[in-house]
Amino acid sequence: MLSDLKRIIDQISRDKGIDRQLLIEALEEAVLSAAKKRYGLRRDIEVKFNEDNGEVELFQFRKVVESVVDEQTEVSILEASRLDPDVELGDELGSKMENVSDLGRIAAQSAKQVIIQKMKDAERDVIFDMYRDRRGEIVNGIVQRFERGNMIINLGRTDALLPKKEQMPRRSYRQGDRIRAYLLDVKQDARDHQLILSRTCNEFLVKLFEMEVPEIAEGIVKIINACREPGSRAKISVASSEPDVDPVGACVGMKGSRVQNVVQELQGEKIDIVPWSPDPAKYVSNALAPAQVSMVVVDEDKKTLLVVVPDDQLSLAIGRQGQNVRLASQLLNWRIDVKSEQRYAKMTDPGFRALLQVRGMNERLVETLYDGGITTPQKLVNAEVELLANLIGFETENALMLQHEVSKILQTEGKESSLVEDDNAVVAGN
């Protein structure tokens, strides 16, 4: 098992890229462990790999004594003199032990396990050193196998893991397919897979554009932000450092060739390329395209945007299941609320706002009342109870309670108004 070690060490070092000295040290440590199990743990043993003959040599060190009490740590002066005529009592005598091949099957197996583990540790360090500076790059590989929904990708020198959650939806691969992915993480002490890949992260989209658009690689066009719902839709905002370079046009390419290459890699994912602007109102208008925007109300403190669009543009601005406005919100890192012009007009009407102040009222309920002709608190109080109950789906008793609540508010406001008028009269009289 331990014969022809020099050739084996050279081959492993060459094939696995592991430092040759590391392998030799691992071998010496393994044989030392096996020797101690065979000859006793208290025995002082050293192991050396002989480069000249390619053999592992064992040396034991024992104290020279007159009479041996412990054979593992002591040697008699008589026996020591045969090994070294100049030896004296109290000396530490080193002597070569029998050939390592005599260690036995169990000891050899133990040595083999230690060597294998050391090789794995060394190879793990090699892989980490090789890929740690490549974190954040796109790598190419071949689908090797599947494990519980995860994909194992062969990168040539080693395998990487593409977790299920990092895979594109509705896309199936077969063993042997070529694949590109973003190197998400490089782990040094992972027991299984050191390299973790992703095809769903925003950075994958950014890197694909960097590869396709020379202006980005040169620093002329800069990607400000990117967000995506993998396999469905993505938005990427870009800006140019040179006024004569159109950042959107650079990313689109001649006849859309550049963006189409990215779309093809992402299996048809729709990509909106948005011109960045330092003005949030302009930026959100670009981000919600192709929907037209009538007005934007900016709240810098709360980082919220109220976007008003024509009535026929509302569904386009919001997108299917809210996707368009959701991605725009992620792109800007602002909260975006989209309203139609008609609804915004209602919300700014004093009567609408007054109804909204009534305890227990919400925007949807007030809008139902408003559309039914009850556009002020006074009209609510004066409405027929049956009509009010049918309009908002309340029981008659609850409708009466609502009218009573609003009536109290109006009376309070009326008293406060009278007091203000009386005070003004006193001031005027003086």
C-alpha angles and dihedrals in degrees: 000000000000097000123115089019096159093061092046093049092049092049095048091046091051098043098041099034092234121151108261093222090055090056092049092050090048091051093049091049092049094050090046090054091049092046093052090051090051101041103026136281095251093058114107102231132170125194124206131180110226108219092192099060099017093238134130111237127200125209126187126200121210135172116248110238138168094239124018117235099162115035092195095060105020139060128191120249089238095057092039091054090058089055096041121010092199096056120123135197112281094026122131105238121201120202135174115251127218120287115298091235087074091067091098137236098289094047091047091050090052090050090050092053092051091049092050092049092048089050090052092049092048093047090049089055090048092052091047092051090047097051107025092091091046095063106128095031130114113249132194124224148148125254104252105176145323128253119186093322094318120112124226110213121198110219094183101256096041144356125262131200123239102190120216092247090055094053124099113256120246093018122114127193132196130213109280096027117136115238140181123211143163117260098235102174142003114204123198101197102032113140095209119017122009097186121065119193134196137194096175104057122105090239091065089061091048093050092049090056091047089055094047101041117061091193089063093049089049092050096242093112118040128199106225098185142338136199134173148176097220116244093007118055142339139186127207125183120210138183134189128226090204121062094216093056116083105213094201093048091049091054094045094049131193108335088347093295097141098048091042090058089056092045090051092051089050091050098249099321107164111239125201113199107206126196108233120231131184087222108085092208093054092041094053091046089056092045094053094050136160083042114085118237122214100185142352125207110201124205105188095183096054093031091231130140125203106202119195118200134177113275093250091051098054098094091044092052094048095042130203108328089350093296099137097051091039093056091043089054091052091047093054097032086227130117109250125200115187121203132176118240090248094052092044089053089054092048092053093047109108091225092053091048092048091053090049090059092062113108112257094020123124132187095260093051093047090049090053090052092045093051088049092059098262097120101155137038090248092056089051091055092047096046121108110263094229092050092048093047093050092046097056099026096246130142113255090249092054092047089054090050090051091051090048091051093050091045090056090051092051092048091050091048089047093054091048090049091051091051091052091049091049091050091050090050092052091050091049091048092053 
